[in-house]
Structures are given as structure tokens and as C-alpha cells.
């Protein structure tokens, strides 16, 4: 380990720097919690609601800061005592060949990270979310979700990882092929997961014929949006937070409404939310975001290509014998924090798309009011931070802050 090693410096500055950037954003954001209900929310929100939202954000920030601090401390310690070299020796002894040892190494590190994060996940679900009345997950559902996630991750992730490792062992242009393979698998999964994976976690039941179903179908017909199926999802089994989503390419659009959304939101309001979602699809937001994502991952694999063959990367983490799997791990550690520099512009694009979808909803339903009412209710019920700090928004928000959306929607009248 030496300060002359650029990988060592990039890792140290990136990891420690990102921690401090996040910390700064948390404090700036907390300082912006307003004590007064903002004007547009006065008809749906009391001072008491606001007080509760403030307490919620303080509790979340405490959790975030503690988790980040503990994880950073443990990571630095692991690095300092030569944990990477130790684990490399252990897994290559057990594994035998490069691919099996590589799979073992990455599995052990992933499991370790998951185990360390588990207490904080429990704190969030059964501490903060329960305290503020959001959590409806039972302990067995929580554990069941974890086990299913672990099983799926192994089932899908290990073969893909094996292919990537094999490519890097065999071909000089492995980074290019790995980019192609992971992109193809990613696209395939986003197509398959609503059909195969979502039903493992959520129960879908068809929405019965009635005024809501007819209103949705009328909107879909008017917008020439082919709806194959409208279902209700049992989101209430995990959280009281409401949501709507839909999926599917081509002719089989599938709309899923959380049962929590049916509870308390008006029919027009739900239609407004769906019009927003249809807007994303009609305005081709998903392909645009996929294109940006592809450019990002191309850059990552390009850098990876150079990193894997640079012995200084391994030396920076005290690893004596370079290997593909260890290279992937170490590169991701260095690249991870710096990649947030790229996230900011990408999130800028998604925030722009949200405004566009909002405008689409207002125009297609003839009025911005129902969507505005739903957004206000969602923000109140989810105890949203109404006046987030711009720096925090830049860093973390994929959606524009509520007040900005309401302002833009009000103009669409
Ligand atoms: Zn949206």
C-alpha cells in the first residue's frame, strides 16, 4: 500500500469522499425541514402531519448515517488488516480453478456485505417504518423475502458471473463481450421479471369490472394504449405506502395497482396517476433511459478492461496474485463511489421525464387537478420531505420534489 499508487488514492479518496458527500447532504437536507406547511399543501396537511414528517426524516437520517459510518469503518478495517489477500488465499485454496474460486470469492464477499447490512435493514423495517406506522411486514415475510432474493440472486447471478469470468479467462476483448452479455441478460430480465419474479413476492389479482376498471379502459382507449391486464397487488402485506406500476413491452401492457392505492384515493386521482405512467411509455422514456444506461455501462467495462491488467490495482488492496474475480471486486470498489458523478446527470434526465409525464397526464385527462390531488396525498401519507435541499435532490432524487411538480402542473391548466 502506497500513496504513490493511483488506484490506492482513487479508492481512498472515492470511498471516504463519497461518505462525506452523503453525510453533508444529509445534514443540509435536515436543516431544510420547514416548520411551516408550504402553501400548496395546506388543504391536505396539518402542522401535526408536518411534525411527524420531520421526525420521520430525522429517524431515517440517523439510520443512514449510522449504517454508512459502521460500514465504512468495517471496510477500512478489512482493507487495513489485509482482508482481501486473506480471502483470496482462502477461496483459491478451496475453489481449485479460477472460475470456481472466483465465484466463491464474490459469493463470500456479497454474503458478508448482506449480513453486515441486515441489522440496519431490520432497524429500518421493524424500527423506523414500524414506529411511523408504515410497516405491515411480518418477520416471516421479511425473512421469506430475503431467502427468495438470495435464492434468485444465486440462480441468476452465479451463471452470469461464471460466463463473465470465463470470457475474461479466454478472450482478449472480454470487456466488450461481457458488456454485450450483461446488457442482453439485463434486458431479458426486465422483460421476464414482471411475469416470473414479481409474482414470487406479490400476489396479483385481476381488477373486477366496475367504475374504476371502466375509467382506466376508457383512458387507455383514448390514448391508444394497449392494456392486456389490470391487476391489484397486495402491497398492504408489506407496507401502507401506496404505489402503481406497470410493465410489459409490445402488446401486453400490464397495469398493477397496489391495494393501498385503492384505499382512499379517488377514481380520478388513480386515473391521473396511470395517465402519468402511460405518459412515460408514450414519450419513450424507458428506451431513452436504457440508452443512457448502456453508455454508462460501456464506459465502466472500458475502464474495467484497463484496470484488470494493471497490477497496481491489486497492490492497492494488498492482494499479491492478480485474478479476474478479485479484479472485478476491487475495480467495483474503486469505480463505485466515482460512478455517482455520472448518476447526477442521469437523474437530471429522469427528473425531466417526470415533468414531461406529468404534463402528458394533465393534457390527456383534461385537467392537472386529479394528479395534483393524488401527488399531494401520496406525499402527505408517505411523510415526504417537502422542502429538500437542492444538493440532496441532485444526489438522490430520481423524481423532482413535490412542490416543483405541483408548480409545473398548475401551469398546465
Ligand atoms: Zn413517473
Boltz pocket constraint, residues with backbone or C-beta under 6 A from the ligand:
constraints:
  - pocket:
      binder: B
      contacts: [[A, 276], [A, 277], [A, 280], [A, 353], [A, 354], [A, 357]]
      max_distance: 6.0
